[in-house]
Amino acid sequence: MALADVRYSSTAIGMMTGAMVVLPEREEWRGPFPVFYLLHGLSDDHTAWARRTNIERFVQDLPLIVVMPNGGRGFYTNAVTGSAYETAIVRDLVGFIDRTFNTDTRREGRVIGGLSMGGYGATKLALAHPDLFCAATSHSSPMNVGSRVLGEEQNLRDEFDRLFGTNPAGGPNDLYALAEHIDRAQLPALRIDCGTDDPLLEQNREFHTHLDKLGIPHEYQEFPGAHTWDYWERHVQDAIAFHARILNIA
C-alpha cells in the first residue's frame, strides 16, 4: 500500500488542513476504488490511525482507499460557535478526494468509521448524510450528545456548549433524533462496539437499545478492553471486515 500525507484547502473551516490517505498499489487493481473515511478521537489528529495502528497492513489485500482526515476537536459537526467541521468533511474533503483519486463516487462506494469522538462523528455523518455513506462503524464512542452525557462533561462544559449549544436534544447533532427521523429507505449499515472496561460503555448500550426499539438493523458487540489503542488496534480490523462485506470487496 502507498501512504500519502496530503494538504488541501477547506473553505468550511477557512484554512489548509490535512489527511493521511492509504492507496492500493497492486498492478492488477484498476479501480475505481471504494473509500473508507476513518476518523480520529478528541485528543488526536489525522496521523493517529497511521501512527498507532497497522492500518496499512490491515487493508493491504483489499482494493480500498482509506482516508484519515484532521477533525480538530470539532466532533465532526458544525459548531454553534466555531468551525464547520461537518461541512469540511462532507463537502470539502469528499469532493477533494473524489477529484484527486480514482474513487467510486457513488454512495455505495463510500463508508465511514472512527473511534471515540470519531465514532460519534462517523455515526452522525452517516445518519445525517445517508446519501453519501452506505455504512458506518463506531468504536468506544460518546453517543448521548442530546443528553449532554459526554464523559468529562464537567471539565469540558464550555467546549461542548460551544460545539453543541446548551440544549442539543432533538437537534442536528443528537444521534437519537437522527435515528428516529432518518428515511428508512436510506438507512446506512451500522456497526457499534465498545470495551467492557470503557467509561462510555453504558452510552453505547443505551444507543444500541434505542436502535432496537426503532427497529433499525445494526451490529452491536462488546469486547474485553478499555478506551485504549490496544482495543482500537484489534477492533478496527472488525470494522474493516464489516465494510468489506458491505462494499462487496471481501
Backbone as numpy.savetxt, mean C-alpha at the origin, in Angstrom:
# Nx Ny Nz CAx CAy CAz Cx Cy Cz
17.28 -9.25 -11.55 16.44 -8.06 -11.55 17.33 -6.81 -11.55
16.82 -5.75 -12.15 17.49 -4.45 -12.10 16.82 -3.60 -11.03
17.61 -2.78 -10.35 17.08 -1.88 -9.33 17.43 -0.45 -9.72
16.40 0.37 -9.92 16.60 1.76 -10.31 16.14 2.69 -9.18
16.93 3.70 -8.91 16.57 4.75 -7.96 16.21 5.97 -8.81
14.92 6.27 -8.92 14.48 7.31 -9.85 14.01 8.55 -9.10
14.12 9.68 -9.77 13.62 10.96 -9.27 12.62 11.50 -10.29
11.53 12.03 -9.79 10.51 12.57 -10.68 9.82 13.74 -9.98
9.15 14.56 -10.75 8.48 15.74 -10.21 7.03 15.43 -9.90
6.62 15.75 -8.69 5.22 15.59 -8.29 4.62 16.97 -8.06
3.69 17.35 -8.90 3.05 18.65 -8.72 2.13 18.64 -7.50
1.66 17.46 -7.10 0.75 17.37 -5.96 1.43 17.79 -4.66
2.71 17.46 -4.51 3.42 17.86 -3.30 4.41 18.98 -3.57
4.48 19.44 -4.81 5.25 20.62 -5.17 6.75 20.45 -5.07
7.26 19.24 -5.40 8.70 19.02 -5.29 9.11 17.78 -6.06
10.43 17.66 -6.28 10.98 16.41 -6.77 10.91 15.38 -5.65
10.64 14.14 -6.01 10.60 13.07 -5.02 11.18 11.81 -5.65
11.19 10.71 -4.91 11.88 9.54 -5.40 11.10 8.25 -5.25
11.57 7.23 -5.97 11.03 5.88 -5.86 12.13 4.89 -6.25
12.14 3.75 -5.58 12.96 2.62 -6.00 12.09 1.74 -6.89
12.67 1.25 -7.99 11.91 0.45 -8.95 12.69 -0.81 -9.27
12.09 -1.95 -9.02 12.66 -3.24 -9.40 12.10 -3.61 -10.77
13.00 -3.92 -11.70 12.60 -4.19 -13.09 13.02 -5.60 -13.49
12.13 -6.33 -14.17 12.50 -7.66 -14.67 13.52 -7.56 -15.79
14.47 -8.51 -15.81 15.58 -8.43 -16.76 15.64 -9.61 -17.73
14.89 -10.65 -17.52 15.05 -11.82 -18.38 14.77 -11.46 -19.84
15.62 -11.91 -20.71 15.51 -11.57 -22.12 14.21 -12.06 -22.73
13.70 -13.20 -22.23 12.48 -13.76 -22.82 11.22 -13.02 -22.35
11.35 -12.16 -21.34 10.20 -11.38 -20.88 10.12 -10.08 -21.67
9.05 -9.90 -22.39 8.91 -8.75 -23.28 7.95 -7.68 -22.75
7.10 -8.04 -21.80 6.11 -7.08 -21.33 4.96 -6.93 -22.30
4.03 -6.02 -22.01 4.05 -5.09 -20.86 3.90 -5.83 -19.53
4.47 -5.22 -18.46 4.55 -5.88 -17.17 3.54 -5.28 -16.19
2.90 -6.12 -15.38 2.09 -5.60 -14.27 2.98 -4.91 -13.25
2.37 -4.08 -12.42 3.13 -3.27 -11.45 2.58 -3.49 -10.05
3.49 -3.71 -9.11 3.17 -3.82 -7.68 3.73 -2.58 -6.99
2.84 -1.70 -6.51 3.24 -0.52 -5.74 3.35 -0.94 -4.27
4.53 -0.76 -3.69 4.83 -1.26 -2.35 5.21 -0.08 -1.46
4.39 0.19 -0.45 4.48 1.42 0.33 5.17 1.21 1.67
5.96 2.19 2.10 6.72 2.10 3.35 5.91 2.59 4.54
6.48 2.40 5.73 5.84 2.81 6.97 6.21 4.22 7.39
5.71 4.61 8.56 5.77 6.00 9.02 7.19 6.52 9.19
8.09 5.70 9.69 9.43 6.19 10.01 10.46 5.90 8.92
9.99 5.41 7.76 10.91 5.00 6.68 10.80 5.94 5.48
11.49 5.54 4.40 11.40 6.26 3.15 11.37 5.25 2.00
11.53 5.73 0.78 11.36 4.88 -0.39 12.44 3.81 -0.53
13.53 3.93 0.24 14.60 2.94 0.15 14.42 1.77 1.12
13.46 1.86 2.03 13.40 0.93 3.16 13.18 -0.52 2.72
12.22 -0.76 1.85 11.94 -2.13 1.42 13.17 -2.75 0.75
13.88 -1.98 -0.07 15.05 -2.52 -0.77 16.22 -2.74 0.19
16.33 -1.90 1.22 17.44 -2.03 2.17 17.18 -3.09 3.23
15.93 -3.24 3.67 15.63 -4.07 4.83 15.11 -5.45 4.49
14.76 -5.69 3.23 14.27 -7.01 2.83 14.96 -7.46 1.54
14.71 -8.70 1.18 15.23 -9.27 -0.07 14.18 -9.17 -1.18
13.56 -8.02 -1.31 12.47 -7.87 -2.26 12.90 -8.21 -3.69
14.12 -7.87 -4.08 14.58 -8.21 -5.43 14.59 -9.72 -5.65
15.11 -10.44 -4.68 15.16 -11.90 -4.81 13.76 -12.51 -4.79
12.87 -11.94 -3.99 11.53 -12.50 -3.87 10.74 -12.43 -5.19
11.07 -11.45 -6.05 10.32 -11.31 -7.31 11.15 -11.68 -8.53
12.33 -12.27 -8.32 13.24 -12.48 -9.44 12.69 -13.44 -10.50
11.75 -14.32 -10.13 11.19 -15.26 -11.09 9.83 -14.84 -11.62
9.47 -13.58 -11.38 8.17 -13.08 -11.82 8.34 -11.94 -12.83
7.54 -11.92 -13.88 7.55 -10.79 -14.82 6.75 -9.62 -14.23
7.36 -8.95 -13.28 6.66 -7.97 -12.45 7.57 -6.80 -12.15
7.03 -5.58 -12.26 7.71 -4.37 -11.82 7.25 -4.06 -10.40
8.18 -3.73 -9.51 7.85 -3.31 -8.15 8.28 -1.86 -7.97
7.35 -1.02 -7.56 7.62 0.41 -7.37 7.45 0.76 -5.90
8.51 1.32 -5.31 8.50 1.66 -3.88 8.70 3.17 -3.74
7.61 3.92 -3.60 7.71 5.39 -3.61 7.96 5.98 -2.22
8.32 7.24 -2.21 8.46 8.00 -0.97 7.11 8.62 -0.63
6.58 8.24 0.54 5.31 8.80 0.99 5.44 9.72 2.17
6.69 10.10 2.53 6.89 10.98 3.68 6.23 10.40 4.93
5.62 11.28 5.71 4.82 10.86 6.87 3.35 11.17 6.60
2.97 11.10 5.32 1.67 11.59 4.91 0.53 10.61 4.89
0.75 9.36 5.31 -0.29 8.34 5.32 -0.96 8.17 3.96
-0.26 8.58 2.90 -0.75 8.39 1.53 -2.15 8.97 1.36
-2.33 10.14 1.97 -3.62 10.81 1.92 -3.41 12.28 1.59
-4.44 12.94 1.15 -4.40 14.39 0.96 -4.71 15.05 2.29
-3.69 15.57 2.94 -3.84 16.08 4.29 -4.82 17.24 4.35
-5.53 17.34 5.46 -6.40 18.49 5.68 -5.56 19.76 5.63
-4.40 19.73 6.27 -3.44 20.81 6.19 -2.08 20.21 5.88
-1.60 20.44 4.66 -0.31 19.87 4.29 -0.32 19.29 2.89
0.53 18.32 2.67 0.78 17.80 1.32 -0.26 16.79 0.87
-0.44 16.71 -0.45 -1.43 15.82 -1.06 -0.75 14.54 -1.53
-0.40 13.67 -0.59 0.32 12.45 -0.95 -0.56 11.44 -1.68
-1.85 11.48 -1.47 -2.73 10.58 -2.23 -2.67 10.91 -3.71
-2.85 12.18 -4.05 -2.77 12.59 -5.45 -1.37 12.37 -6.00
-0.36 12.54 -5.17 1.02 12.31 -5.61 1.22 10.87 -6.07
0.55 9.92 -5.41 0.66 8.52 -5.81 -0.21 8.21 -7.00
-1.53 8.47 -6.88 -2.46 7.95 -7.88 -2.40 8.73 -9.19
-1.94 9.97 -9.17 -1.84 10.74 -10.41 -0.39 10.87 -10.87
0.45 11.45 -10.02 1.81 11.78 -10.46 2.69 10.53 -10.61
2.70 9.68 -9.59 3.57 8.51 -9.64 3.09 7.48 -10.66
1.81 7.12 -10.60 1.30 6.12 -11.55 1.48 6.61 -12.98
1.22 7.88 -13.22 1.41 8.44 -14.56 2.86 8.39 -14.99
3.77 8.75 -14.09 5.20 8.72 -14.41 5.67 7.29 -14.73
5.29 6.34 -13.90 5.71 4.95 -14.11 5.17 4.43 -15.44
3.92 4.70 -15.74 3.34 4.20 -17.00 3.96 4.87 -18.22
4.39 6.13 -18.09 5.05 6.80 -19.21 6.49 6.33 -19.40
7.12 5.89 -18.32 8.56 5.66 -18.33 8.93 4.19 -18.59
8.10 3.28 -18.10 8.43 1.86 -18.19 7.37 1.12 -19.00
7.70 -0.10 -19.38 6.82 -0.93 -20.21 5.79 -1.63 -19.32
4.77 -0.89 -18.92 3.80 -1.38 -17.95 2.48 -1.77 -18.60
1.77 -2.67 -17.91 0.38 -2.96 -18.23 -0.44 -1.87 -17.56
-1.02 -0.98 -18.34 -1.68 0.20 -17.78 -3.13 -0.03 -17.40
-3.61 -1.25 -17.56 -4.98 -1.56 -17.15 -5.07 -1.69 -15.64
-6.25 -1.48 -15.10 -6.49 -1.77 -13.68 -6.08 -3.19 -13.34
-6.34 -4.11 -14.25 -6.03 -5.53 -14.02 -4.54 -5.81 -13.95
-3.71 -4.81 -14.29 -2.27 -4.98 -14.24 -1.61 -4.17 -13.14
-2.40 -3.70 -12.17 -1.84 -2.81 -11.14 -2.34 -3.23 -9.75
-1.40 -3.51 -8.83 -1.74 -3.90 -7.46 -0.92 -3.04 -6.50
-1.30 -3.10 -5.20 -0.67 -2.22 -4.22 -0.62 -2.92 -2.87
0.41 -2.59 -2.09 0.54 -3.17 -0.75 1.48 -2.33 0.09
1.59 -2.69 1.36 2.50 -1.96 2.23 2.46 -2.45 3.66
3.34 -1.86 4.47 3.41 -2.21 5.89 3.06 -1.00 6.74
2.38 -1.26 7.86 2.04 -0.24 8.84 1.34 0.95 8.14
1.90 2.16 8.21 1.29 3.28 7.50 1.06 2.95 6.04
2.00 2.22 5.43 1.86 1.85 4.02 0.78 0.83 3.77
0.52 -0.05 4.74 -0.59 -0.99 4.59 -1.93 -0.29 4.67
-2.03 0.68 5.60 -3.21 1.54 5.62 -3.36 2.25 4.27
-2.25 2.85 3.79 -2.31 3.58 2.53 -2.71 2.71 1.36
-2.18 1.49 1.30 -2.51 0.59 0.21 -3.99 0.23 0.23
-4.51 -0.08 1.42 -5.93 -0.43 1.53 -6.80 0.77 1.19
-6.43 1.93 1.70 -7.21 3.14 1.43 -7.21 3.50 -0.04
-6.04 3.45 -0.71 -5.97 3.82 -2.12 -6.74 2.83 -2.99
-6.68 1.55 -2.64 -7.41 0.56 -3.43 -8.92 0.71 -3.27
-9.38 1.04 -2.05 -10.81 1.23 -1.83 -11.30 2.56 -2.38
-10.45 3.58 -2.35 -10.84 4.90 -2.84 -10.68 5.02 -4.35
-9.79 4.21 -4.95 -9.52 4.27 -6.38 -9.56 2.86 -7.00
-10.68 2.19 -6.89 -10.74 0.82 -7.40 -10.61 0.73 -8.91
-10.72 1.87 -9.60 -10.49 1.89 -11.04 -9.00 1.77 -11.38
-8.13 1.99 -10.37 -6.68 1.93 -10.59 -6.05 0.63 -10.14
-6.56 0.03 -9.05 -5.91 -1.12 -8.44 -6.88 -2.29 -8.34
-6.41 -3.46 -8.75 -7.28 -4.63 -8.69 -7.07 -5.45 -7.43
-6.05 -5.12 -6.63 -5.79 -5.86 -5.40 -4.95 -5.02 -4.45
-5.10 -5.31 -3.14 -4.31 -4.62 -2.13 -3.95 -5.58 -1.01
-2.75 -5.43 -0.46 -2.31 -6.21 0.69 -1.82 -5.27 1.78
-2.00 -5.72 3.02 -1.65 -4.89 4.17 -0.97 -5.75 5.23
0.15 -5.26 5.77 0.83 -5.91 6.89 0.83 -4.96 8.09
0.30 -5.43 9.23 0.53 -4.75 10.52 0.10 -3.29 10.51
-1.11 -3.03 10.05 -1.47 -1.64 9.74 -2.51 -1.04 10.67
-2.45 0.28 10.87 -3.51 0.98 11.60 -4.74 1.08 10.70
-5.86 0.55 11.16 -7.05 0.47 10.32 -8.19 1.37 10.80
-8.05 1.96 12.00 -9.19 2.66 12.59 -9.00 4.17 12.60
-8.59 4.72 11.47 -8.43 6.18 11.39 -9.72 6.89 11.76
-10.86 6.34 11.37 -12.14 6.98 11.67 -12.41 7.10 13.15
-11.85 6.16 13.95 -12.01 6.22 15.40 -10.83 6.89 16.08
-9.86 7.32 15.24 -8.66 7.99 15.73 -7.87 7.10 16.68
-7.92 5.79 16.45 -7.13 4.85 17.25 -5.88 4.54 16.44
-4.82 5.24 16.69 -3.63 5.13 15.86 -2.37 4.90 16.70
-2.43 3.92 17.58 -1.24 3.54 18.33 -0.76 4.65 19.26
0.26 5.40 18.87 0.84 6.45 19.71 0.07 7.76 19.53
-1.24 7.66 19.51 -2.06 8.83 19.18 -1.78 10.03 20.08
-1.60 9.80 21.39 -1.40 10.93 22.29 -0.14 11.71 21.93
0.92 11.01 21.52 2.16 11.67 21.16 2.08 12.32 19.77
1.17 11.83 18.95 1.12 12.27 17.55 -0.17 13.02 17.23
-0.88 13.45 18.26 -2.21 14.04 18.03 -2.17 15.20 17.05
-1.25 16.13 17.21 -1.20 17.29 16.32 -0.95 16.86 14.87
-0.06 15.89 14.70 0.24 15.41 13.34 -0.97 14.75 12.71
-1.68 13.92 13.47 -2.85 13.24 12.92 -3.99 14.21 12.66
-4.15 15.22 13.52 -5.18 16.24 13.27 -4.89 16.98 11.97
-3.62 17.26 11.72 -3.24 17.94 10.47 -3.54 17.06 9.26
-3.29 15.77 9.40 -3.52 14.85 8.28 -4.99 14.58 8.04
-5.70 14.19 9.11 -7.05 13.64 8.96 -8.16 14.56 9.44
-7.81 15.64 10.12 -8.83 16.47 10.73 -9.22 15.92 12.09
-10.00 16.67 12.82 -10.36 16.27 14.19 -11.53 15.30 14.23
-12.22 15.11 13.12 -13.36 14.18 13.09 -13.37 13.41 11.78
-12.44 12.46 11.62 -12.31 11.76 10.34 -13.35 10.67 10.09
-14.14 10.33 11.09 -15.10 9.23 10.92 -16.06 9.52 9.77
-16.19 8.54 8.88 -17.10 8.67 7.75 -16.55 9.44 6.58
-15.33 9.95 6.72 -14.75 10.77 5.67 -13.93 9.99 4.67
-13.18 10.68 3.81 -12.47 10.03 2.71 -11.26 9.20 3.14
-10.87 9.29 4.42 -9.73 8.52 4.90 -10.13 7.39 5.86
-11.41 7.21 6.06 -11.94 6.20 6.98 -12.14 4.89 6.21
-11.31 3.87 6.50 -11.41 2.60 5.78 -12.77 1.95 5.96
-13.37 2.10 7.14 -14.67 1.51 7.40 -15.72 2.09 6.46
-15.71 3.42 6.31 -16.67 4.07 5.43 -16.39 3.76 3.97
-15.13 3.73 3.60 -14.79 3.41 2.20 -15.27 2.01 1.84
-15.10 1.05 2.75 -15.57 -0.31 2.49 -17.09 -0.37 2.39
-17.77 0.41 3.20 -19.23 0.40 3.19 -19.79 0.95 1.88
-19.11 1.92 1.30 -19.69 2.65 0.17 -19.11 2.28 -1.19
-18.13 1.39 -1.22 -17.52 1.05 -2.50 -18.50 0.33 -3.41
-18.39 0.58 -4.70 -19.16 -0.14 -5.71 -18.71 -1.60 -5.71
-19.61 -2.52 -5.34 -19.22 -3.93 -5.22 -18.72 -4.50 -6.55
-19.12 -3.91 -7.65 -18.65 -4.40 -8.95 -17.17 -4.10 -9.16
-16.62 -3.17 -8.37 -15.21 -2.79 -8.52 -14.36 -3.18 -7.32
-14.84 -4.06 -6.49 -14.08 -4.43 -5.30 -12.70 -4.97 -5.66
-11.65 -4.43 -5.09 -10.33 -5.04 -5.28 -10.22 -6.29 -4.41
-9.38 -7.22 -4.81 -9.05 -8.35 -3.95 -8.23 -7.81 -2.78
-8.54 -8.29 -1.57 -7.90 -7.76 -0.36 -7.26 -8.88 0.45
-6.09 -8.58 0.99 -5.42 -9.49 1.91 -4.83 -8.68 3.06
-5.07 -9.13 4.30 -4.63 -8.44 5.51 -3.93 -9.46 6.40
-2.75 -9.08 6.95 -2.14 -9.93 7.97 -1.54 -9.07 9.06
-1.35 -9.69 10.23 -0.79 -8.97 11.36 -0.15 -9.97 12.32
0.90 -9.55 13.02 1.56 -10.39 14.00 0.78 -10.46 15.30
0.85 -11.60 15.97 0.09 -11.79 17.20 0.67 -10.99 18.37
1.89 -10.49 18.24 2.47 -9.62 19.26 2.53 -8.16 18.83
1.77 -7.82 17.80 1.77 -6.46 17.26 0.74 -5.62 18.02
1.09 -4.40 18.44 0.12 -3.55 19.14 -1.08 -3.15 18.29
-0.98 -3.34 16.97 -2.10 -3.00 16.08 -2.98 -4.22 15.77
-2.76 -5.33 16.46 -3.51 -6.56 16.15 -5.02 -6.36 16.28
-5.47 -5.73 17.36 -6.92 -5.58 17.57 -7.55 -4.74 16.47
-6.84 -3.72 15.98 -7.38 -2.93 14.88 -7.57 -3.79 13.63
-6.64 -4.68 13.38 -6.76 -5.55 12.22 -7.89 -6.55 12.40
-8.05 -7.11 13.59 -9.15 -8.02 13.86 -10.49 -7.32 13.69
-10.58 -6.09 14.17 -11.84 -5.35 14.07 -12.20 -5.03 12.63
-11.21 -4.66 11.83 -11.49 -4.35 10.43 -11.86 -5.63 9.67
-11.20 -6.73 9.96 -11.55 -8.03 9.40 -13.01 -8.36 9.71
-13.43 -8.15 10.95 -14.82 -8.39 11.34 -15.77 -7.47 10.57
-15.38 -6.22 10.40 -16.20 -5.26 9.64 -16.38 -5.73 8.20
-15.31 -6.17 7.56 -15.42 -6.67 6.18 -16.32 -7.91 6.12
-16.19 -8.78 7.11 -17.06 -9.97 7.15 -18.53 -9.55 7.25
-18.83 -8.58 8.10 -20.21 -8.13 8.27 -20.75 -7.52 6.98
-19.89 -6.87 6.21 -20.30 -6.28 4.93 -20.38 -7.32 3.82
-19.89 -8.52 4.08 -19.86 -9.55 3.04 -18.82 -9.29 1.98
-17.74 -8.59 2.35 -16.67 -8.29 1.40 -15.62 -9.39 1.46
-15.40 -10.10 0.36 -14.40 -11.18 0.38 -13.00 -10.62 0.64
-12.24 -11.33 1.44 -10.86 -10.93 1.72 -10.15 -12.09 2.40
-8.82 -12.06 2.34 -8.01 -12.99 3.12 -7.54 -12.29 4.38
-7.61 -12.99 5.50 -7.11 -12.44 6.75 -6.30 -13.52 7.47
-5.08 -13.17 7.90 -4.24 -14.12 8.61 -3.47 -13.45 9.73
-3.26 -14.20 10.80 -2.39 -13.79 11.90 -1.23 -14.77 11.99
-0.05 -14.24 12.27 1.15 -15.05 12.36 1.93 -14.65 13.61
2.77 -15.53 14.13 3.66 -15.12 15.22 4.54 -13.96 14.76
4.75 -13.00 15.64 5.61 -11.88 15.28 5.09 -10.56 15.79
5.94 -9.55 15.69 5.63 -8.21 16.19 5.72 -7.20 15.05
5.83 -5.93 15.42 5.87 -4.84 14.45 7.33 -4.64 14.04
7.86 -5.60 13.28 9.30 -5.63 13.02 9.58 -6.02 11.57
10.81 -5.71 11.14 11.22 -6.08 9.78 11.36 -7.59 9.63
11.66 -8.30 10.70 11.67 -9.76 10.60 10.32 -10.28 10.14
9.26 -9.72 10.71 7.90 -10.12 10.32 7.63 -9.74 8.87
7.93 -8.52 8.48 7.60 -8.06 7.13 8.44 -8.75 6.07
9.68 -9.08 6.39 10.53 -9.84 5.48 9.89 -11.19 5.13
9.32 -11.84 6.14 8.67 -13.13 5.89 7.38 -12.96 5.11
6.55 -12.03 5.51 5.18 -12.04 5.01 4.93 -11.18 3.78
5.91 -10.36 3.40 5.78 -9.74 2.08 5.82 -10.82 1.01
6.45 -11.94 1.30 6.46 -13.05 0.36 5.05 -13.61 0.15
4.25 -13.64 1.21 2.84 -14.04 1.07 2.07 -13.05 0.21
2.36 -11.77 0.41 1.69 -10.74 -0.39 2.06 -10.87 -1.87
3.33 -11.13 -2.16 3.76 -11.29 -3.55 3.05 -12.48 -4.18
2.96 -13.60 -3.45 2.27 -14.78 -3.97 0.79 -14.48 -4.23
0.16 -13.74 -3.32 -1.24 -13.34 -3.49 -1.41 -12.50 -4.75
-0.57 -11.50 -4.92 -0.67 -10.63 -6.09 -0.36 -11.40 -7.38
0.61 -12.30 -7.32 0.94 -13.08 -8.51 -0.25 -13.90 -8.98
-1.01 -14.44 -8.04 -2.23 -15.19 -8.42 -3.26 -14.27 -9.05
-3.46 -13.10 -8.44 -4.44 -12.15 -8.96 -4.04 -11.69 -10.37
-2.76 -11.46 -10.56 -2.25 -10.97 -11.85 -2.05 -12.09 -12.87
-2.25 -13.32 -12.42 -2.09 -14.50 -13.29 -0.67 -14.62 -13.82
0.32 -14.39 -12.94 1.71 -14.53 -13.34 2.44 -15.55 -12.46
1.69 -16.22 -11.58 2.32 -17.20 -10.68 2.80 -18.40 -11.46
